[in-house]
Amino acid sequence: MNVGVAFAKQSAQFWIRIEVPDGATVQQVIEQSGLLDQFPEIDLAVNRVGIFGALTKLDKPVKDGDRVEVYRPIHPDAELLDRKDG
Protein backbone atom coordinates (compact mmCIF):
# COMPACT_ATOMS: atom_id res chain seq x y z
CA MET A 1 0.00 0.00 0.00
CA ASN A 2 1.10 3.56 -0.64
CA VAL A 3 1.39 6.11 2.20
CA GLY A 4 2.95 9.53 2.65
CA VAL A 5 5.25 10.75 5.40
CA ALA A 6 5.59 14.44 6.28
CA PHE A 7 7.73 16.50 8.64
CA ALA A 8 8.42 20.22 8.64
CA LYS A 9 10.55 22.60 10.61
CA GLN A 10 11.38 26.21 9.98
CA SER A 11 14.43 25.46 7.85
CA ALA A 12 13.45 22.21 6.10
CA GLN A 13 10.55 20.11 4.93
CA PHE A 14 10.29 16.39 4.26
CA TRP A 15 7.59 14.73 2.17
CA ILE A 16 7.82 11.28 0.64
CA ARG A 17 5.44 8.60 -0.59
CA ILE A 18 6.49 5.02 0.07
CA GLU A 19 5.17 1.52 -0.39
CA VAL A 20 4.64 -0.39 2.86
CA PRO A 21 3.22 -3.83 3.56
CA ASP A 22 -0.37 -4.28 4.71
CA GLY A 23 -0.55 -3.98 8.49
CA ALA A 24 2.40 -1.57 8.75
CA THR A 25 2.23 0.74 11.77
CA VAL A 26 2.87 4.45 12.00
CA GLN A 27 6.27 3.76 13.57
CA GLN A 28 7.26 1.28 10.85
CA VAL A 29 6.26 3.76 8.15
CA ILE A 30 8.35 6.53 9.75
CA GLU A 31 11.36 4.24 10.14
CA GLN A 32 11.09 2.93 6.57
CA SER A 33 10.79 6.45 5.13
CA GLY A 34 14.34 7.49 6.07
CA LEU A 35 13.00 10.49 8.00
CA LEU A 36 14.88 9.57 11.19
CA ASP A 37 18.17 9.36 9.28
CA GLN A 38 17.65 12.77 7.71
CA PHE A 39 16.48 14.44 10.95
CA PRO A 40 18.28 12.77 13.88
CA GLU A 41 16.77 15.33 16.27
CA ILE A 42 13.42 13.54 15.97
CA ASP A 43 12.76 11.35 18.99
CA LEU A 44 9.65 9.22 18.58
CA ALA A 45 9.44 8.95 22.37
CA VAL A 46 9.01 12.77 22.48
CA ASN A 47 7.64 13.97 19.13
CA ARG A 48 3.93 13.49 18.60
CA VAL A 49 2.66 11.80 15.46
CA GLY A 50 -0.57 11.87 13.54
CA ILE A 51 -2.44 10.85 10.43
CA PHE A 52 -3.97 13.70 8.42
CA GLY A 53 -3.67 16.09 11.38
CA ALA A 54 -5.23 13.79 13.98
CA LEU A 55 -2.92 12.68 16.78
CA THR A 56 -2.37 8.94 16.91
CA LYS A 57 -0.14 6.32 18.49
CA LEU A 58 2.96 4.76 16.97
CA ASP A 59 1.41 1.29 16.96
CA LYS A 60 -1.65 2.30 14.89
CA PRO A 61 -1.85 0.46 11.57
CA VAL A 62 -1.95 2.73 8.52
CA LYS A 63 -4.31 2.50 5.57
CA ASP A 64 -3.59 2.95 1.90
CA GLY A 65 -3.36 6.66 1.08
CA ASP A 66 -2.74 7.81 4.68
CA ARG A 67 -0.37 10.73 5.36
CA VAL A 68 1.71 10.06 8.47
CA GLU A 69 2.95 13.26 10.11
CA VAL A 70 5.65 13.85 12.70
CA TYR A 71 5.13 17.03 14.70
CA ARG A 72 7.92 19.08 16.16
CA PRO A 73 7.61 20.41 19.68
CA ILE A 74 6.30 23.95 19.83
CA HIS A 75 8.25 26.35 22.00
CA PRO A 76 5.97 28.03 24.58
CA ASP A 77 7.02 31.45 23.28
CA ALA A 78 6.97 30.49 19.58
CA GLU A 79 5.06 33.59 18.52
CA LEU A 80 7.76 35.77 20.06
CA LEU A 81 10.68 33.91 18.47
CA ASP A 82 9.81 34.95 14.91
CA ARG A 83 9.00 38.58 15.71
CA LYS A 84 11.42 41.23 14.70
CA ASP A 85 11.83 44.34 16.79
CA GLY A 86 11.11 47.58 15.17
C-alpha positions in Angstrom: 0.0 0.0 0.0 1.1 3.6 -0.6 1.4 6.1 2.2 2.9 9.5 2.6 5.3 10.8 5.4 5.6 14.4 6.3 7.7 16.5 8.6 8.4 20.2 8.6 10.5 22.6 10.6 11.4 26.2 10.0 14.4 25.5 7.8 13.4 22.2 6.1 10.5 20.1 4.9 10.3 16.4 4.3 7.6 14.7 2.2 7.8 11.3 0.6 5.4 8.6 -0.6 6.5 5.0 0.1 5.2 1.5 -0.4 4.6 -0.4 2.9 3.2 -3.8 3.6 -0.4 -4.3 4.7 -0.6 -4.0 8.5 2.4 -1.6 8.7 2.2 0.7 11.8 2.9 4.5 12.0 6.3 3.8 13.6 7.3 1.3 10.9 6.3 3.8 8.2 8.3 6.5 9.8 11.4 4.2 10.1 11.1 2.9 6.6 10.8 6.5 5.1 14.3 7.5 6.1 13.0 10.5 8.0 14.9 9.6 11.2 18.2 9.4 9.3 17.6 12.8 7.7 16.5 14.4 10.9 18.3 12.8 13.9 16.8 15.3 16.3 13.4 13.5 16.0 12.8 11.3 19.0 9.7 9.2 18.6 9.4 9.0 22.4 9.0 12.8 22.5 7.6 14.0 19.1 3.9 13.5 18.6 2.7 11.8 15.5 -0.6 11.9 13.5 -2.4 10.8 10.4 -4.0 13.7 8.4 -3.7 16.1 11.4 -5.2 13.8 14.0 -2.9 12.7 16.8 -2.4 8.9 16.9 -0.1 6.3 18.5 3.0 4.8 17.0 1.4 1.3 17.0 -1.7 2.3 14.9 -1.8 0.5 11.6 -2.0 2.7 8.5 -4.3 2.5 5.6 -3.6 3.0 1.9 -3.4 6.7 1.1 -2.7 7.8 4.7 -0.4 10.7 5.4 1.7 10.1 8.5 2.9 13.3 10.1 5.6 13.8 12.7 5.1 17.0 14.7 7.9 19.1 16.2 7.6 20.4 19.7 6.3 23.9 19.8 8.3 26.4 22.0 6.0 28.0 24.6 7.0 31.5 23.3 7.0 30.5 19.6 5.1 33.6 18.5 7.8 35.8 20.1 10.7 33.9 18.5 9.8 35.0 14.9 9.0 38.6 15.7 11.4 41.2 14.7 11.8 44.3 16.8 11.1 47.6 15.2 
